[in-house]
Amino acid sequence: IGRSGRPYNGVFGLRLDGVDSEEQYLGDLLTTTFRLDGDGLTQRKRYLPKSYCYAFVEYPVKSVGDLALLRRIVEHYCFYDTGDDYRALSKQWDISGVPIAPLPRSPLSTLTVDWMGIEGFSYAAVDYRQEIQKTLDWIDRTNDEAFRLILKSEAELFLFCDKLSAADHAAFFSRDADAYYRKRFAQLHSSAKRAAVHIDGTLQGISGQVAASGADCAEALTTAPVGETATGRLRDEALSRSMILWGGMPASMFTKSYSRTDIERMVSGIIDNLSRLRPFIAGTADQLPPDAGIELFRYAVQLLADQGGN
């Protein structure tokens, strides 16, 4: 939110109409201030050169009073059609694949990822429950416009970019996300569209809740030895025989910290449990790190092709 450039947003884009967004760089520190009618929210992020990304050091919402300003800012969200971008990318893929279009973050993840952080949200959810609920509902209503564009689009596959993790979200999901997911999945399914949910953290206690909400797929599933769940337990944790499981190949295993023997062990774990895992898509969880060895990745792909058949 508030960054320049042209990220791939699938079938919709987002502007903050009427909200001034000012960026200041000081060394590796990026300070962004969102101003509306003389009031402002300020966030700070530090650039991490090893991972080529920014990490929050200060979230915009720091007090209960900031939630009221956030709701006013959310009122200025303007979703617009980017179907031409989607069609251009789809044409580039041609027969090689199908682009997956992002969905707006759920209200829960909007607060925990973009505006408050999990610590700030956790305290506020207890101390200022009414204000949190009002803000969640506000974001939900605002997302209606994005879903209007989504449902009429030609895209068929979507992704909830929610960065769920059991450690952060399992205790909040039933109260703060379940109804939203059920509503949005019902809308998508009624328009013959399907969606995955991005879970790139711990799994025990969250994947089953996601499946029960109507999710078609759980994506970026990080297994042991990086995650806490063994490959053979993924289907049991999901509590569902129909939800597609996507992942099982922790991305950090493709760095120099791991060997070909480790890769062989990881692939064997997938192959040995394939009958229990299906429907299953083997994939990295999450993105390959900048220092990943692409040859290790190719080796894993070849092992899967050789041992997995179809």
N, C-alpha and C positions, 0 to 999 in steps of 0.2 A: 504494500500500500504506500502510495506516495513516491515510488521510485520511477525514475525516467527509463527510457528504452522501450523495447517492444517484446515483452515476454510472450510466450505462446499461451494464450488464454482460451483456446478452443473456439467456442461459438459465441462467447460474450467477452466484452471488456469492461473495465471498471474505472470511472473517473470520480473525483471528489469535486463536483461542481460547487463553486462558491466557497470552498475551503482553501486557504492559502497554505501551501506546503513549502517550507524553506529548509534547504540542506546546507550544512557547514562541515567542512573537512578540517581536522586538525591532526596531522600525522595519520595514525591508523584509526582515529576515532571519527565516526560519522554521527553528527547530531541533526535530527530532523524534528521540526516543530510544525504542528498542524494548528492553524489559527482560524477562528471563526468568531466574528463579531467582537473582536478584542480579547477573547479568551484563547488559551492555547494548551496543547498537550505536547510534551517534549519526550522524545526517545533518543537513546544513544546506543550505537552499535560499534563494536571493535572488529576491525578486519583481521582475519586469521590467515596468514599467508600459506600455512601448510595445507589448509583445507580449501583455500580460495573462496571463502565465504565470510559473512558478517555474523557476529554473535551479539545478542542483546546484553548490554551492561546496565541498561535502565529502560524499563517499560513506560509507555505513555501514561497509562492509568495508574496512579499511585495512591489515590484516596477515594472514598465513597463519593465525594463531590465531583470527582472527575468522570464518574459514570454518567452523570446528567449531561456533561459536555460531550461525552462520547456518543450518547444517543442523538444529540443534535448533529454531530458530524455524520453519523450513520444515515440520518435523514437526507443528507446531501449525496449519498451514493448514487451514481448514475450508471446503470448497466446499459451497454449498447451492443449492437449486433456486430460480430466479427466472422460471420459465416464465410466471407470471401477468404479469410486467412485459413480457415479449416479446409475449405475446398482446395486451395492451392497446395496445402500440405498433403492432403489425401491423394491428389494427383501425383505428387512426387513419390509417395509410397507405391502407388500403382498396385501391382500384384504382390508386393513384398510384405504388406501388412496393412493395418488399419490404425489411424491415429486415435488415441484415447483423449477425449476432451475433458478438461478439468471442470469440476463443479465448485461453486463458492463454498468456503469452509462452513461447517455447521456453526450455529451460535456458540456452542461450548468451545470448539476449537478456535473460533475467532477471538474469544477472550483469552484462552490459555496460551495461544501461540502468538497472536499479533499485538494484543493490547495490554494484557495484565501479567502474563506468565503464570505458571502453575501455582507458585507460592502465593502470589497476590490474590489469585482467584480462590484458592483454598480458604484463606482467611476470610475473604469477603463473602464467600458462599455461606459461612457460618454466622458472621457478625452482621451482615447486611443482606439477608436473604431476599427481601422484597426488592431491593434495588438491583440485585443480580438477576432475579427473575424478570423484572421489567426490561432489563437490557437484553436478556436472551430473547424475549418475545419480540422486542424491537428489531433485532437483527433477523429473526425469523421472517417477520413481515416484509422487511426490506429485500430479503432474498427471493420473494415471490416474483419480482420483476426479472431477476436472472433466470428463474425457472420458466417464465413465460417464453423467453428466448430459447432456452434449452429444449423445451418440449416441442416447439415448432421447427427446430433445426433438423437437418438431415443426418446429423451424427447419431450413432447408435450405441456407442460405448463411452462410458464416462467414469470419472474417478473422483471420489470424495477425498480431497487433499487435506485430511484432518490430522495426520501425524499422531494417531492414537497410540497409547501405551497403557498397559494394565497398571503400571506403577503410578501413572498420573491420572488416568481417566476411569478406571474400573469402578471406583466408588461413586463417581458422579454420573455415569452413563445412564443408569435407569431413570434418574430424575431429570437430568438436564439435556439428554440427547436422544433417548429412545423414541419418544413421540415424534421428534423432528425427523429422524431417520425413517420411521414407518411411513410418515406422510410423504416424504420425498421419494422413497422407493415405490410407493403406490402410484405416485404421479408418473414416474419414469416407466414403470411396467405397463401402465395404461396406454402409453404411447409407444410401446414395443421397444423400449430402450432398457439397457442394462448398465449396472455400475459396480465398480469395486470400491473398497474402503482401504485407505492407506494405513496399515498398522506396522510401523517400523520400530516398535519398542518391545517390551515384554508382553506376553500373550495370555498368561494364565489369569482368567477372570474377565477378559475383554473380548476375545474372539467369539465365545459363545453368545455374548450379548449382541454383538454385531450380527451374527447369523440370525438370531431371533428377530431382529428388526426388519428382516427381509432382504439383506444384502445378497447380491449375486456372487460376490467374490471378495475374499480378504487378501490384500496384496502386500508385498514386501515383508513376508513372514520370516523373522530372524530366528533361526534355530541354534541349538548348542553346536559348538562350544562358545559362540558369541552371545546368543540369547539363552534363556533359561529353560526352553522347551526342547526336548529331543525330537528329532524328525518323526519318529514313529508315534509320537503323542499329538501331532498337529490335528489329526481328525478327531481325536477324543476331546481335545480342548475346544474345538469348534462346536461340539454338540450338534452337529448337522451332517447329514450324508450328502446334501445337495449343493451346499455353498462351495464354490471353487476355491481351492487353496493355491496361492501363488507365492512362490519364494523358495525357502529351504536352502539357499546358497548365500550365507552371510558375506557381504561384500568385503569386509576386512580380511577374509580368508584369502583374498587374491593379492595381498600385500606380501612383502618380504618376511613378515613375521611367521608365515606359514609355508609349507613345502608341498611338493607334488604328492608326497605320501598323505598329507592332510587333505589335499584335494581328492585323492582317491578314496579316502575314508568317508569324506562328505558325500561324494557321488554314490558310493556303495550304500550309504544310509538311505538315500533316496530310492535307489533301485530296489533294495531289499524290502522297502515298505510301500512300494508303488501301488500294490493292489489295495492297501488300506487307505492310501492318500487320495486316490482318484475320487472325483475329478480334481486334477492337479496340474499346475503349470510350474515347471522348474524355472526359477529366476533369481536374480540377485536381490538381496535385502540389505540395504536400500541401494543407493548409487555406488558405483565403483569409486573408491577414494582416488585422489590425484596421483598417489604413488603406487597404485595397483599395477601389477604386471599383467599386461594384456595376454601374454603367452600362457599364464596360468589359467586365465579365463577360457582361452581357446582350448586348452587341455581339458578343462571340465566339460565344455560343450562336446568335444570329441568323445570323451568317456560316456557321456549320457547317450550320444548317438550310437555308440558301439554296444553299450550294455542295455540300454533301455528299449531298443527296438522302436515301436511306435507309441 
